[in-house]
Amino acid sequence: MHAVRSARTRRISTATALAVLFGSVALTAGTAGTAAADSAEVLPVSAVGDIVVDGAHQRVYVSDPLVGKIVVTDYAGKVEGTLTGLPGVSGLTLSSDSGQVYAAVTDKNRIVSVETTTYTQTASYDLTGAKGPATLETVDGTVWFGYEGGIGSLDTSGTEPVVKLAQGPGVDWEGAPLLGADPKAPGVLVAGEKAGTWADVAVYDVSGAEPALRTTKTLTGNFEDLDLTPDGEQVLTTWDDGHGYAFPAYSTKDLTRETRYPTAPYPNAVAIAPDGTIAGGSMSAYDPDVHIYQPGVKVPVREYDFPNTGDTSGADKLVPAALAWAPDASRVFAVSVNSHGTFTLRSMGEPGKSLPALTLDAPEKAPRAKPLTVTGKLTDTVPLPAGTPMSITRTDAESPSGTALPDVRTAADGSFAFTDSPPAGGKVTYKASYAGDVTHAAASASDETEVTRSKTTLTLDKNGKVYGYGADVSFTAHLGTTYKNRTVEIWADPYGADKPNKLVKKGAVNSRGDLRATVDMRRDTKVTAVFSGDARSASATATSTAYARVKISTAVSKHYRTGTIGSTKYHYFHKNTGPAFTTTMTYHKDRKQRFTIEVYGTDRKWHAVGSKYFKLAPDGTSPVRLDAPGESGLRARVRSSYVNGSSGDDVNATTHGGWKYLIFTR
């Protein structure tokens, strides 16, 4: 029998391994609040002219002026329709009843309308005299458009469409001015020059038969985008009169700057939600790309940083003016582009809510049924009041679905603490949850503590025993006192990488605490008993290694008779005949038998002549032929053996076959 084993490749069961690895580990996890599911889908476009959101049908329209098409997607970015044959299509606007989307077909000097349930073109309006219409806004049912050198309007409310040009008095527009409006601000239209170091901005009252200039002003610096607040009191742009990167807000009464919302380089988009929440975009490769502000608050309540889907060091960038709100302010949409020119529609949920940071800290270890203290903290860029409620749950072996503990409330600095006496041992998880409110997203955090359990006694017999090949051996596991669980598993792991560790038996121990399992001993086998533990009793394992011999038999041939000398059987050979032997042994890949020869001396003792290893055939046989000694009166004996480690493997115990005795005569 071999006392030392080579490195094993087998392992105990997965369940046991996990219990050993993680049984005493305490993990800490804290999360910021998570908003409604965000999404990102590649857009099949080569450029982006404009983006508009139809909240009634939950659709997003994106124009592609390079290819001349409009792509329609759902809120998750799945393409629902495509309209082609629209060369240079740029500006988009939604009708007041959400029934039509209007698009400026720049290269054809036309505006087309698209039905929002079928995504089919319903009309095409000729804008003769208006070169290169590019921007659109809807005010009180009338479509306003910016074209090269002016502003026009399209009224489709009558039996015949009415197109009017030169509707932007008071400013000498050069290109197609940007337009801004809001459904909640009737009669107000703002316009601004996009290019140049000096930017003209105008505010119009369009509630009458003809537009009336309310105010105009030339601002320092150009801008990429502008929008009107829902109350009609301010217009925001993406530049700051040379005072740094920001989204300045100007009064629509006289265009004096009333405030500014600082941002990262380089601001290029602004969109205002129906509730007044501001989304500002910046073309920032190394900073956040979308910034959400509450009206009048200069610190962003939320920021989004695009990932890098290209092959440059900087991340994807926001496309200029490619920001739009869902009409219910539940999400904001943005289009980004990477270094490969791939455009992605990004949908960001609950943008108006800040993301609180919540942490929780429980002791790494604690005694069962004794008080322990768990601390935590809830913080946010948007301050939370003292007394903010936190719900607490405890999950353990006896309450896998969780048990609600009394709520706690935060202190002025957001900290909180609670005391608990865990009734169950093992891994205990505490979770704190903040439900969120209209301006804060929900947040949760958890932490684990290892609660002590009573030591469990588990034994397994038969360790070190050696058995004949194929013996059915009964192993008995004995489990000591436990709290509730009385189930034990018995696993058998035969030596050799080709044999898996297998569950032999699983069941409750008997009244004496015993569980028996029978193992077919064809190889040396490591047997493991596993108790998984319970709420008050620790897990335990016990191992026992038993050994199995191989089968060996040796057949003798070429002899002319057999007889006995004393009580020993001899095979008789003529002195000029070479004996032949066929050994049969339990087969294993690359296994060899050791063949040993001894001779009987004049001192009446057996003396070793030598031994040699011979490989087994796949059927387990190994023939050996000896030369004739040519001498009579000679006595010899031979034996075949399996030697652990030397016979080509180590999966069985060393086993010796019986001696075969020979005598040579004339």
N, C-alpha and C positions, 0 to 999 in steps of 0.2 A: 504493500500500500504506500502511495506517495504522500509525504507529509507536507510538501510545499507545492503550491499551484502557480502556474504562469498567470500573467495578467488576464483577467476575465473581460469578455466583451459583452456578456449578458447583464441585464439590469433588473431590478425589481419592477413591479407594475408602475404604470404612469401615475396612477392615483397615489401610490406610496411615495414615489419620487417627488411629486408636487407637494405632498404633505411635509416631507423632510425639508424641501427647499424653502417653502414659504410659511411654515408653521410658526416661525418666530419673528417674521419680518413685519414691521409697521410701516405703512406707506402714507405719505401726505399728498393731498391733491387739493388745489384751489383753482377755481375757474372764474373768469370774468363772465358776465352775463352773455348769453347767446341769443341773438336775434332770430327772427324768422329766417328760414333757410335761404342762404345766398346761392346764386348760381352763376356760371360763366360758360357761354357757348360761343364757339367760333362762328362768325358771320360770313356768309358767302358773298362778300363785297370786296371791291378793289379801292374804294374811297368812301368817305362819309360826308354827305352834304348837310343832313339835318336828322333829328330824331324827334318823334312825337308819340305820345302814349294815349291810347284809347282805353279809358278805364271801364267803360260800359261793357266792352267785349274782352277786356284784358289782353290787348294786343299792342305790340310795339312796331312802329313803322320807321324804317331806316332807308334814306335815299342814297343812291350811289351815282354821283354825277359822271364818274369816269366811264362806267359801263352803260349808264342810262337806264337804271332800274330801281324799283322799290322792293325791299324785302320786308315781309310781314312775319313776325314771330309771336309766340305766346310769351307770358311773363318769364318763363324759364329759358327762353332763347331758342325754342324749337321752331323751325321755319314752317309757317302755315300757308304762305302764298308768296308769289313773286310776280311783279308787273314789269314788263320790259318795253323796249321801244320808246324810251323817254330820255332823249339825249340831253345831257347836262342837268338832269333833274336835281334840284337842290332843296329849297325851302319847303317845309311841310307845316300844315296847320289843321286842326280838327274843327269841324263845324260845331255850333253850339249845342246841337242835339245828338252829337256823336254818330250821326248817320253817314257823314262823308269825311274823307281826308282830302284836302286840297294840296296839290303839289305844283311847284313852279318849275316848268320845263324850260330851263334857261336858254338852251340853244334853239328852241322853236318859238320863243316869245309867246308862250301860252301858259295857262293854268289848267290842269286837269283835275277832275274829281274822281275819287275812288270810293265805291260803296263798301262799308265797313263790315258787312256780314259775308259778302261773297268775294271781296278783294278784286272786284272787276271795275274797269273804268266806265263811268256813267256819263261824263261830259268832258268837252275840251273847249276852253274859252280863248278866243283870239285876243291878244293884247297889242294889236297893231299900234306902233308908235312908242311902245315901251320896250326898249332894248334890254335884253338880258335880265328878266325878272329872276330874283334869286332868294328873297326873303319873304316870309308870309306871317301874318297874324290875323286872328279873328276877333273882332270887337262888335258886340251886339248883333251878331249874325252876318256882318259884312266882312269880306275878306280883303285885307289890306296887304299890298305888296310893294317891296322895294325893288326898283330897277335902276339902271345906270342913269344917274342924274335926277332921280325923282322918286316920288311915292304915288301909288295909284290905289284904286279901290275897285272891288268886284262885288256887285250886289245881285244875288240870285233869287231874291225873295219874290220878284214879280214874274209876270208871264214871260218876259224876255230879260236876259242878263244885261246889266248896265255896268259898263266899264268907264271909269274916270281916271284921267292922268293928271299930273302936276298937282297932286293933293298935299304937298309938303311945303307950304309957304314959309317964308322967313329964313330959309337956309338954302345956300347954293350947293346942293348935293353934287358930289362928283361921281362916286360909284353908286352901287345899290346899298342904301342905308340899312343897317340892322333895325329890326322892329321889336318892340316889346309891348305886351298887354296882359291883362288878367281878367278872367271871367267875372271876378268879384268887383272889378273896378270899371263899371260901364262908362263908355264915352271917353276913355283915356287911352291914348296911343303915344308911345315914346319912340324916338328914332335916334340913331347915332351913326356917325361915320366910322367905318371899321379901320381904314388905313390912314397913314400919315402921322407925323409927330404932333399934329394938332387935331383934336377930334371934336367935331361939332355934335352937340346933343340938343334935341328939341322935344318939347312936350306939347301934344295937341289935344284939343277938345274936339272929338269927332261925333258928338251927339247930335249936331245940327245938320242942316242940308249940306254945308261945306265945312271942312276942317278949320278950326281957329287955333292959331298959335298961342299957347299959354305962356311959354317961356323958351328961350334958347340960350346956349352958352357954348363957348369954345373951350375945351379942356386940354390941358397939356398931356401929351402921350396918346397913343392909340389903344384900342382894346379889341378883344376877340368876341365879346358877348355882352349882352345886357338883358335885364329883365325888370319887370314892374312888380311892386309888392301888392298883395291882394287888396289893401286899403287904398291903393292909388296914390299914396303919399310919398313914396320914394322909388327911385330908379337906381339899380345896382349895376356896376360894370366890373370889368376884370382888370382895371388899372387904377393907379392912385395918384394921378397928377404929379408923378415924380417923387412921391413920398414913401417909396418902398412897395414891396409886394403885398397886395391886399385887394379886397373887394369893397370899394368905396360906395357909400350910399348917399345919393343926392336928393334934395327936396324937389318934388315935382312942381312946387310953386315958383321957385326962382333958381333951381339947380345949384344951390349952395350945398357944400358937402356937410352932412350932418354927423356921419360916423364912418368908420372903416373897420373891416374885419381882416386882421392880419393873416397872412397865409405863407405857404412855402413858394419857392420859385417854380414855375412861372405861371401866374394865373391865366387861364384861358377859357373858362366856362363858368356860368352862373345860372342857377335855376331856382325859383322860389315856389314852395309848395302852397297849396290853397290855405293852409293854416299859418303861413308866414315863415315857416322854417326855411332856412337858406342852405342850398347846396352850392358850394364853390369848388371848382376844379382847377388843378394846376398841373402843368406838364413837367412833373418832377420825376427824374429817374432814380433819385436816392432819398426821396421824402414821400410822405403820404400824398395821395393823388386826389382824393375827394374829402372835403371838409364840411361838416354839418354844423350850422350855427343856429342857436335860438335868437329871435329878433332882439337886437340891442346888446347881445352878449358876445364879447370879442374873442372869448376862448371857445374853440370848437367843442361841441358836446360829443362829437363822434368823428373819427377819421378812418379812411380806408386806404390801404397801401396795396397797389397792384403787384402781383408776382412777376417774376422774370420768365417769360416763356420763349425768349429769343436766345441769342448767343453773344450778347454784349454784357458788360458789367452792370449796366443800369437796368432797372425793371421796365415793364411795359408802360407806355405813356398814354395819357388821356388825349383823345382827339379833340381839337378846338370846338367849343360850343356843343359837345356831345354829351350833355347832361339833361335828364328829363325826369319829372316826378310822376308817379301814379297819382291820379286825381284825388284819391283818398289819403295820400301822404304815407301809405303803408310801406312804400319802397321807392328807391331812386335808381334810375338806370343810367349807365355810362357805357361808352364805347372806347375801348383801348386798342392800341396798335403796338406790335412788337417789332424787333429789328428785322424780321423777315417780311414785314408788310402784312401780317395776319391781323385781322380785326376781330375783336371779341366783345360780345354784348354781356355786360356785367349787371346783374340784378342784386341790389343790396337791400335786405329787409330791415324794417323798423329803424330807419336811419335817424329819426328824431329822438331816439332814446339813447342815453349814455350807457356805457358798459361798466357797471360797478365791479370792483375787484373784491373778492371775498376769500379770506383765508381761515383755516381751522387748524388747531394744534392740540392733539391729544397726547397723553403720556405714551412713551414707547412700550412700557410694561406697567401692569397694575395688578393688584391682588383681587381675586373674585369677591364680590359682595362687600367690598370696601369702597368708601367714597373716593372718587377721582375728579379732577377739575379739567374741563376742556375750555380753551380760550379761542377767540377769533376776532376778526376785524373786517368791517365793511367800509370801503372807501370808494369815492367817485370824484371825477372832475366837476360834476354837478352836485353840489353839497346835498347830503342826506340829513334830515333832522335827527336829533337825539330822540331815542324811543322808537326807532324804526324796528318793527317786529321781525323776528327770525324764527322760522319753524325748525324744530330739531327732531331727528329720528335716530334710533339706535337699531342696528342690525347685528344679530348674533346667531349662534347655533340653534337657539330655541325660538328665535323670531326671524327666520330668513327673509320674510317679507317686510320686516321693519316694524318697530314699535314707536309710536309718537310720544315724545317727551314734552314737558311744558315749554311753551314758547318763551323766548328771551327777547330782550330789547336792548338796543345799542346805547352806549354812552355818547356824550357829545363828540368824542373823537372817533366814533364808529366801532369802538371795541365792545366786546361782550364776553361773558363767561357763564358756564353752568356746571353744576355738580351732579354726578350720577354714581350709583353703586351698581355696577353690572352684575346681573344675577348669573350669567353664563360665562364660562371660560372659553379660551381659544381666541380666535380673531374676532374683535368687536369693532364695528364701523360706526362712527358718528357722522352725521350729515347735517349741515346747516343750509337752509334755503331762504333766499329773499325773493318774494313774489314779484317785485318790480311794481312800477306804476306808470302813469302816462308819460313821464319823462325819463324813467330809468328802466333798463331791461332787467329781466330776472337774472339771478346769479345763485350758484350753489358751490359748496366745497365740502370735502369729506376728509377724514383722517382715521387711521386704524390704530388700535392698541392691542397688544397681546396680553390677555388676561390669564393669570395662572390657573392651572387645573391640577387636580390630584394626580400623582404619579400612578401609572398603571403597570401591573405586573403581567407579563406575557412570556411564556416559555414554550419551547418546542423540543421534543425528544429526538433520539436517534443520531445525534451529532457524532461524527467520526466512525460510525458503524460501516462495516463492509459486508456486501451481500452478493450472492451469486447472480449471474446475468439473468435478467428477466424476472427477478423476484418481485412479488407484490408486497410492498412494505407499507405498513400503516404508521403514519406520523400523527402524533397527538399534540395539539396546541392546548395550552392551559391558560385561561384568562382569569386574573384575580378580580377583586371587587371593583365595580364601576357604578356610575350613576344610573344610566338608563340603557345605553347601548350594550348589547351582548353579542354582537355579530363579529365574526372573525373570518378573514379570508386566508386561504392557504394556497401559495403559489409554488410551482415547481419549475426550476430553471436548469435543464440539463446542460452539462458542459459542452462547449462547441458552439461557434457562431451560427451554425446552420439550424439550431434548434431554438425555438422561441420560448420565452418565459410564459407559462400558461397558468391560468387560474384553475386549480384542481377542485377546490370546494369553497363555498361561501355559505355560512349559515350561523344560526344562533348556537352558542355553546350549551351543553346539557346542564343539569342541576349541579354537577360537580365542577362546571366551568371548562369542560373539555369539548374539543371538536376534533374528529379524526378524519384523515384523508388518506387514501391509498395511492401510492406512486409506483408505477412500473419502472423498476430500476434496470434500465438498459445502459445507462451511462452514469458517471458520477453526477450527482444532482445537488444543487443548492435549493433547499426548501425554505420558504419565508412565510411566517405567519404575520398578518397585518391586522391591527385594530385601529380603526379610524378615529376613535375618540368620541366623546359626546360633550355636552355642555359643561360638565364638571370633571370629566376624566380625560387625561391627556392621551394622545395617540401613542401607540407602541408597536414595535416590530421585534420579531425574534427569528433567528436563522439557525439552520441545522444543515450541515453538509454530510451527506452519506455517499458511499462509494460502491460502484458496481464492477464486479469482475467481468471478464470476457469468457465466452465458450471456447474451449480448446480440446481438440482430439487429434491423435496421430495414428494413422494406419501404417502397418509394416507389410512389405511384400518382398519377394525373391527368396524367402526362407523355404526350407524343405520340410520342416516340422516344428512343432512347439513342444515344450516339456517343462518340468519344474525342477529346480535345484533348491532344495529346502522347500520354502513356501513361495519362492519367486518364480514367476512364469518367464521362460526364455524362448527366444526365437532362434532356431538352429539354421546356420548358413554353412555352406561349404567354403573353405578358406579362399577359393578363387572366385567366389560370387560376391558382387557388390550389393549391399542392402539398399532397398528403396523405401522412402517414407513419404507419405502425403499428410500434411498437417492441414486441418480445417479449423478456422478461427473466425470469430465475429468480425465482419468486414467494416472497415472505415477507410476513407480516402487516404492513400499513401501509407497505409498501415503495413508493418513488417513484423514477421515473427523472428524471435531469436532462437536459433538451433544450437544446442549445447551437447558436446560429446565428453564422456568420461570413460576411463578404462580401469579394470580391476587389477591391482598390483599384487606382487608376491607377499606384501605385508598385509594382505587381506583388507585393503582399504581402497576406496574409489578416488581416482586422481583425474582432475580436469585436463582434457587435451586441448580444448579450445571451443569458441562459439562464434557464430556468424549470423548476420541478419539477412533474411530473404523476404522479398516483397510478396504480399498476398495478391492473388488474382481477384477480379471483381466478384467471383463467386466465393471468395474467402479461402481458397485452397492455396497451398504452397508446397510443391513437390521438391524433395531433396534426395539425391543419389550419392552414396558413398562408394569409394573405390574398394576393391577386394583387398584384404590385408595380406593374403598369401601365406598365412601362418595359422596353424591349428592350435586349439587350446586357449585362444584369446577370448576374453570376456569384455564386453562394452555395454554402455547404456547411453541413450539419447533422450533429450527432452525439448519440447517447444514451449516458448514463453512469450507473453506480452509484457513489455516493460514500459511503464508510464514514462513518456518523454523521449525514450530511446527508440521506441517502436514506431515513431513517426507522428504521434499525437499524444494528447494527455487527457483524453475524455473518459478513460476507464482506470480502474485500479490494477496495479501489477498482478498478473495471473500466471501461474506456472502449470503446465500440463503434467500428466503423469509420466514417470520414467518408462521407457521401453528397453528391455534387456535383450542382449544379443550374445551368442556364443558361436565360435567358428571351429569347424571340425575338418577332418580330411575329406 
